[in-house]
Amino acid sequence: MSRMLVGITGASGAAYGLRLVRELLTAGHEVAVLLTDAGRKVVRLETGLELPADVGRSQERLRQYFDADTRLCQYALDDFFAPVASGTSAPQAMIVCPCSMGSLGRIAAGLADNLLERAADVVLKEGKKLILVPRETPLNAIHLENMLRLCRTGAVILPAMPGFYQQPQTVGDLIDFVVGKVLDQLGVEHRLFGRWGEKA
Ligand SMILES: Cc1cc2nc3c(=O)[nH]c(=O)nc-3n(C[C@H](O)[C@H](O)[C@H](O)COP(=O)(O)O)c2cc1C
């Protein structure tokens, strides 16, 4: 069992983040969630899941939604006393899914102005895995330069770009493709898509 940190920001694709949290819990991992204010609003708009602004109540709602126990927790974005704010207690991996261009730019700049940015900074400095799942189109030169900078620093840039060679039938299949690619990066076994060359 590992401690995974999932950041959900205000990019479109909230369902990717929620699916990822569910899969990690199902695989037996501890999951800490960080939700930006924009992320909370997009989660509500795109999935109908209402998460209170109050972190205690939001954590309660998330545990209910995922039918999870204390293996799932949520930290407040301004809680720099949370374990993930320090290199002495860095998670095994951090995934920002979906990752807005705003959060991506602030992480690339090393601002560490909220707990999500600080945790990403810590994961990078400690040489742990940071996976960013950006969603934006088209991309401007600032977005691309920020991604290159992060990639060169050791982050994995894993865009929310589902493939179609698996012949997806549902939106869920498209979500599973992206989440499965994240799980592959984490070395977490899954059956979210068939492997190329494997018989179905
Ligand atoms: C419905 C909706 C969809 C959005 N989709 C995206 C997106 O796909 N990518 C992106 O970078 N920003 C998107 N945004 C804008 C971000 O939410 C906005 O830049 C916000 O400040 C990001 O803050 P955060 O990084 O703290 O979550 C969207 C906003 C809304 C309201």
The ligand as an SDF file (V2000), in Angstrom:
LIG
                    3D

 31 33  0  0  0  0  0  0  0  0999 V2000
  -16.1910   24.8410  -16.9750 C   0  0  0  0  0  0  0  0  0  0  0  0
  -14.7570   25.2530  -17.0060 C   0  0  0  0  0  0  0  0  0  0  0  0
  -13.8550   24.5220  -17.7500 C   0  0  0  0  0  0  0  0  0  0  0  0
  -12.5030   24.8830  -17.7790 C   0  0  0  0  0  0  0  0  0  0  0  0
  -11.6490   24.1190  -18.5140 N   0  0  0  0  0  0  0  0  0  0  0  0
  -10.3430   24.4090  -18.4980 C   0  0  0  0  0  0  0  0  0  0  0  0
   -9.4250   23.5590  -19.1810 C   0  0  0  0  0  0  0  0  0  0  0  0
   -9.7960   22.5730  -19.8140 O   0  0  0  0  0  0  0  0  0  0  0  0
   -8.1030   23.8330  -19.0760 N   0  0  0  0  0  0  0  0  0  0  0  0
   -7.6470   24.9070  -18.3560 C   0  0  0  0  0  0  0  0  0  0  0  0
   -6.4280   25.0870  -18.2820 O   0  0  0  0  0  0  0  0  0  0  0  0
   -8.4930   25.7380  -17.7110 N   0  0  0  0  0  0  0  0  0  0  0  0
   -9.8280   25.5140  -17.7550 C   0  0  0  0  0  0  0  0  0  0  0  0
  -10.7040   26.3270  -17.0890 N   0  0  0  0  0  0  0  0  0  0  0  0
  -10.1860   27.5320  -16.4130 C   0  0  0  0  0  0  0  0  0  0  0  0
   -9.6400   27.2400  -15.0290 C   0  0  0  0  0  0  0  0  0  0  0  0
  -10.6580   26.7180  -14.1980 O   0  0  0  0  0  0  0  0  0  0  0  0
   -9.1050   28.5570  -14.4410 C   0  0  0  0  0  0  0  0  0  0  0  0
   -7.9620   28.9850  -15.1600 O   0  0  0  0  0  0  0  0  0  0  0  0
   -8.7630   28.4450  -12.9860 C   0  0  0  0  0  0  0  0  0  0  0  0
   -8.2280   29.6710  -12.5300 O   0  0  0  0  0  0  0  0  0  0  0  0
   -7.7690   27.3470  -12.6910 C   0  0  0  0  0  0  0  0  0  0  0  0
   -7.4790   27.3790  -11.3270 O   0  0  0  0  0  0  0  0  0  0  0  0
   -6.7660   26.1790  -10.6020 P   0  0  0  0  0  0  0  0  0  0  0  0
   -5.5440   25.8720  -11.3710 O   0  0  0  0  0  0  0  0  0  0  0  0
   -6.4830   26.7490   -9.2340 O   0  0  0  0  0  0  0  0  0  0  0  0
   -7.7490   25.0700  -10.5310 O   0  0  0  0  0  0  0  0  0  0  0  0
  -12.0560   26.0040  -17.0520 C   0  0  0  0  0  0  0  0  0  0  0  0
  -12.9780   26.7350  -16.2930 C   0  0  0  0  0  0  0  0  0  0  0  0
  -14.3040   26.3690  -16.2800 C   0  0  0  0  0  0  0  0  0  0  0  0
  -15.2740   27.1910  -15.4700 C   0  0  0  0  0  0  0  0  0  0  0  0
  1  2  1  0
  2  3  1  0
  2 30  2  0
  3  4  2  0
  4  5  1  0
  4 28  1  0
  5  6  2  0
  6  7  1  0
  6 13  1  0
  7  8  2  0
  7  9  1  0
  9 10  1  0
 10 11  2  0
 10 12  1  0
 12 13  2  0
 13 14  1  0
 14 15  1  0
 14 28  1  0
 15 16  1  0
 16 17  1  0
 16 18  1  0
 18 19  1  0
 18 20  1  0
 20 21  1  0
 20 22  1  0
 22 23  1  0
 23 24  1  0
 24 25  2  0
 24 26  1  0
 24 27  1  0
 28 29  2  0
 29 30  1  0
 30 31  1  0
M  END
$$$$
